[in-house]
Amino acid sequence: MPSDTVAALVLAAGRARRFGNDKRLAHLPQRGPLLAATLATLRPHFGEIWVVVGIEDDPVQLGIAKDIGTIVAATADQGMGASLAAGIRMLRVESQAAAVAVMLGDMPWLSEDTFALLCSRASDRAIVRPIYRGQGGHPVLFGRGFWGSLEQLTDDEGARSVVRRHQNACIEIEVHDPGVVQDVDRPWDLDWARRHGR
């Protein structure tokens, strides 16, 4: 059953300069456009899904379904932190969720078990994040009690500073899912699943 207490917030407003073109529309073998494939992995697990896009983006062109909320980050060029802050500001008004799962739009390989495990530990006063072989991954689930701190972000660091300041509230869960650390930076990353037998 999709979670009714955790909302998913997908950061997809970046320009992907390293990729060479709009990677959100890049074709993922057997799964279609990258952003749409990532959103498809979230649907079974979250009753509420939001996507942060840039001011010039067309949600229809990006393959974002009408039942998925979109949030325009006017200051997305300032970095991931600014996009995240814009998303959280909207969620504080529009959502009743106790926690938000912050996800990147180029991570379509997470397993169903990972989503279920992370959501089972979420609460309004916890930060829950997956760890794969010592490396922190996504999504990171922030309880509503930390949304105020997320709203203050302005740079490209994202939410790392919030996690560092609240280590005592952080629940780190070891997972056997390399998908939590695998995103798409270069065109050859699109073929990651085949190379790793996924």
Number of C-alpha atoms within 10 A of each C-alpha: 9 15 18 14 18 28 26 25 27 29 25 26 27 20 16 15 11 12 15 11 13 14 25 23 16 18 17 21 13 7 12 14 17 25 26 22 22 22 25 14 17 20 16 14 21 22 16 22 20 21 23 27 25 21 14 10 13 12 19 9 8 17 17 18 12 9 9 14 14 21 24 19 22 15 17 26 16 14 18 23 24 24 31 29 26 24 25 25 16 15 19 14 8 9 15 14 19 18 28 31 25 22 23 24 25 23 22 25 19 19 15 13 12 20 21 16 13 21 21 12 14 23 20 18 15 22 28 26 25 26 19 16 12 9 11 16 20 22 24 25 28 29 21 23 15 19 19 13 16 25 20 16 21 19 17 15 12 18 20 10 13 17 20 11 11 12 12 10 16 18 16 16 16 15 19 14 19 17 20 26 18 18 18 22 15 14 15 9 14 20 13 17 15 9 9 8 6 10
